[in-house]
Amino acid sequence: MAYSISAPVGDKKRTTKPEPGKKKQKFAAVANKTADVEMVHVMLVANGFNVAVDGKCNGALIKTIKQFQKSKAGFKTPDGIIDPGGKSWKAGQAAFNGYMKSVEKLQVYEVKQGGKTKYVTKSEFEANQAKLL
């Protein structure tokens, strides 16, 4: 599964300039939607940065985004913004996707069967669902 954010996350005072050689590069306004901010938090955690996954975009998050951009995305002058499909988002994808796969394996479902409650992994649940179809 490919994960993405719907709008830019980070510093609302965007100072990003178009990349050299790109004609009329346009950037969307920074929206900091809670779900997108949380996804950026998780992407940063997956890439080894210590951030709280709380859906809040504050100065600490922007500082961490800049650190990530400098160390992992090769930015000379980080802007503190993660754009959907942009250089920063792409730089964090491999670790993020691996992290999410491991989390998905840990998902547990509560199933009631024959009057009893039991807990099964996501793969066990899906296998049993496939048998019923």
MOKAZI-V988512 format. One record per pair of residues at least 24 apart in sequence whose C-alpha atoms are under 6 Angstrom apart, sorted by sequence separation. I is the first residue (numbers start at 1). J is the second residue. D is the distance in whole Angstrom. If there is no record, write none. Layout:
[[I,J,D] [I,J,D]]
This chain:
[[5,36,5] [47,95,6] [46,95,6] [46,96,5] [10,62,6] [43,96,5] [46,99,6] [11,80,6] [10,80,6] [11,81,6] [10,81,4] [9,81,6] [9,82,5] [8,82,6] [8,83,4] [5,84,5]]
